[in-house]
Amino acid sequence: MRIGWNGGGNHTSLDAIRAEARRAADDGFAEVRVRGRLAIDAAPCPLLVAAAASTGRPAPRIVAGVPVCVTDDVAAAHALAAAKLGAYGALPAYRAMLAREGVTHPGDLLVAGSEAKVRNTLAEYAAAGTMDLRAGPLSASPGETERTRALLASLACAGGIS
């Protein structure tokens, strides 16, 4: 069975998420989806990997969905992210995840800045346990979109970030 996990449904506590993860591990799974670096560190990702190993199943792929913008105007990028992603903040699952991340708005999860800054921030996701990155370019101009896609393509061609 394939499990998609975005930070915990309507759960408001990490213990409730861990309990759901244990049930998912008992049923079998292939993929865990998360948002935010802290969700990867604090979420039950290590628990899921251990649970899979204890049952002889392969470890799940830890997938992070991340909005990304290579830009010289980080403030404008965050303003765009706030406008585009604001509706997610009304959903209980996202509010709980945002609280765990220590941010107040979905737009705060945007990875934005220079190529080096974005690369370094995405490397933090890898260090936290992300195995697959679903990066979504979120840009205000065609130039930013091109820069973002170029960086993501170069990372993908290089085999990712470790």
Secondary structure in CASP SS format (residue, H / E / C, confidence):
PFRMAT SS
TARGET T0000
AUTHOR 0000-0000-0000
METHOD secondary structure of the structure
MODEL  1
M C 1.00
R C 1.00
I C 1.00
G C 1.00
W C 1.00
N C 1.00
G C 1.00
G C 1.00
G C 1.00
N C 1.00
H C 1.00
T C 1.00
S C 1.00
L H 1.00
D H 1.00
A H 1.00
I H 1.00
R H 1.00
A H 1.00
E H 1.00
A H 1.00
R H 1.00
R H 1.00
A H 1.00
A H 1.00
D H 1.00
D H 1.00
G C 1.00
F C 1.00
A C 1.00
E E 1.00
V E 1.00
R E 1.00
V E 1.00
R C 1.00
G C 1.00
R H 1.00
L H 1.00
A H 1.00
I H 1.00
D H 1.00
A H 1.00
A C 1.00
P C 1.00
C H 1.00
P H 1.00
L H 1.00
L H 1.00
V H 1.00
A H 1.00
A H 1.00
A H 1.00
A H 1.00
S H 1.00
T C 1.00
G C 1.00
R C 1.00
P C 1.00
A C 1.00
P C 1.00
R E 1.00
I E 1.00
V E 1.00
A E 1.00
G E 1.00
V E 1.00
P E 1.00
V E 1.00
C E 1.00
V E 1.00
T C 1.00
D C 1.00
D C 1.00
V H 1.00
A H 1.00
A H 1.00
A H 1.00
H H 1.00
A H 1.00
L H 1.00
A H 1.00
A H 1.00
A H 1.00
K H 1.00
L H 1.00
G H 1.00
A H 1.00
Y H 1.00
G H 1.00
A H 1.00
L C 1.00
P H 1.00
A H 1.00
Y H 1.00
R H 1.00
A H 1.00
M H 1.00
L H 1.00
A H 1.00
R H 1.00
E H 1.00
G C 1.00
V C 1.00
T C 1.00
H C 1.00
P H 1.00
G H 1.00
D H 1.00
L H 1.00
L C 1.00
V E 1.00
A E 1.00
G E 1.00
S C 1.00
E H 1.00
A H 1.00
K H 1.00
V H 1.00
R H 1.00
N H 1.00
T H 1.00
L H 1.00
A H 1.00
E H 1.00
Y H 1.00
A H 1.00
A H 1.00
A H 1.00
G C 1.00
T C 1.00
M C 1.00
D E 1.00
L E 1.00
R E 1.00
A E 1.00
G E 1.00
P E 1.00
L C 1.00
S C 1.00
A C 1.00
S C 1.00
P H 1.00
G H 1.00
E H 1.00
T H 1.00
E H 1.00
R H 1.00
T H 1.00
R H 1.00
A H 1.00
L H 1.00
L H 1.00
A H 1.00
S H 1.00
L H 1.00
A H 1.00
C H 1.00
A C 1.00
G C 1.00
G C 1.00
I C 1.00
S C 1.00
END
